Amino acid sequence: MTRTLAILTIALLSATLQGQEKKELFEIHEWGTFTSMQGANGLGLEGLQHEEERLPDFVYSRTEVRECPLRKQGYKGLEVPVTHVTQKMETPVIYFHSRTKRQVRLRVDFKEGLLTQWYPVTDLLGPPESAFGKGPLDLSTVKSSFLEWDIDVIPANSPQPPQLPHVMADDIWSLARKVDACYIKTRPRIGPNRLGPVEAERFLFYRGLGTFKLPFSISARKDGFSVFENRGDFPVDFAVAVEVRGGNGRMVICRGVEKGGEFKISLAKQKMGTLDRLVPVLEKVLMDAVMSRGMTVKEARAMVKTWARSWFRTEGNRVLYLVPRQTIDQILPLQISPKPDKLERVLVGRLEYITSAREQLARTALLNYNSESHLLKEDARKYLTSLDRFLEPHVRLVMAHAKNHRTIQMNGAQILALLKQRI
């Protein structure tokens, strides 16, 4: 009887310790995207600083994309336009998973890039802000930037913090909240020079513009084939090529590209189908890929739903791929205290490329942009408008290939001037 009791006692103690271990587990999950654009020859294009999805007004900003709410409290963002942008880091969100309340300090650095937008509030950021009216910021001069938060991590089953900002149910921002992660709340700043309110969310959000180079490129051949090359030191676990044209689309899936390898894309051999049929398939494929990197089902769904319209329904050719984890850690190193038991990070690379056929369409539109023919002029403006935030790279590519064409140069310069005013 004594021996049996001892065995039961040990078993109960072991189960208690295991339960405590589970209770104390601290995990951090992050997802986001890198966007770049290339011509048919595989060379990178500038002009990716334009916004596609409007962020809520409470999001903080260092560029002219949006006025910084902290200005009312004497804190100004970097309110200048930027130039020489070749990479856009979009919507990384960081989720926290813990059964107990924790105080956490997290810093993210962005190598060869500027962290331009974030939420919730922090006044720990660098490089120092520039004076308003100083002129455009040449992003190629920015070697690194950082943001740092001091937050309370509040278990998911706790009451919703009253500081959580309201967004409409159909706002794209609300999609990232549909997870089982903890709430986070900024800790009150201490000291006469510390500014900003206490704010709460389901995640940390940040975004940036960069000039860093990723070792991935695509060349579009005239025979309808394209080649995605991985010239990096690490394999790409997953890639999918997508073409959207006139409300229809097609895709080619690749399960991996070894370092130094390539993925031959034969989109021309695939049948075009309606986007209503194609998009659900693409959503499932991307969700599975994201979950393979450690995201939960709800986190993967939040990511894919956030980007579904942009990835799968906008005109153009693109390759979506999983950026190697080692590359993410090199470009966006994280410092976290206390150190989590597990840190999962997944960024989807989005490589837009302009085929020769699409470049010709842009060239024709640029020629007719100020045509005396009302019909030609309207068709040109309609097509150029459809390029949305990728208009500037298209214009720059056509201008580069038609340096001696006066009409193209004049019309292109006019469009770039208008875009500069819009930013």
Secondary structure, 3 states (H helix, E strand, C coil): CHHHHHHHHHHHHHHHHHHHHHHCCEEEEEEEEEEEEECCCCCECCCCCCCCCCCCCCCEECECCCCCHHHHHCCCCCCECEECCCEEEEEEEEEEEECCCEEEEEEEEEECEEEEEEECCCCEEECCCCCCCCCCEEHHHCCEEEEEEEEEEECCCCCCCCCCCCCCCCCHHHHCCCCCCCEEEECCCCCCCCCCCCCEECCEEEEEEECCCCCEEEEECCCCCEEEEECCCCCECCEEEEEEECCEEEEEEECCECCCCEEEECHHHCCCEEHHHHHHHHHHHHHHHHHCCCCCHHHHHHHHHHHHHHHHCCCEEEEEEECCHHHHHHHCCEEEECCCCEEEEEEEEEEEECCHHHHHHHHHHHHCCCCCCHHHHHHHHHHHHHCHHHHHHHHHHHHHHCCCCHHHHHHHHHHHHHHHHHC
